[in-house]
Amino acid sequence: MTPALHDEARVVLSYLAEVAQNPEHARATAETMELWRAWIVSWLGEADADGHLRAEVDVESETEVLLTYLLGAQTSAIIGGRGFDFAGFRAQLDYVIARLDRPN
């Protein structure tokens, strides 16, 4: 985890604390999350159409897993500990993505 990424995580968590208290910020953040959700659904849909996803993959559920991972990574970056460095986050993301991949 670079100092810049750690600082970014601090900013995100501070903003989310504001979101919890401010309905306008909550609405704007929910809109952003819908945009991210649409992008991920689209990307997974493209991967599925190209034959890269396992047949049993539920795109909607996996989208929620990825969104939760992305938001949780910010919190984990601040808390720190084992596996909460860049290599650890990358390994976790690789694991999540590999679960979706159709075996060759």
Order of alpha helices (4+ residues) and beta strands (2+ residues): alpha-alpha-alpha-alpha
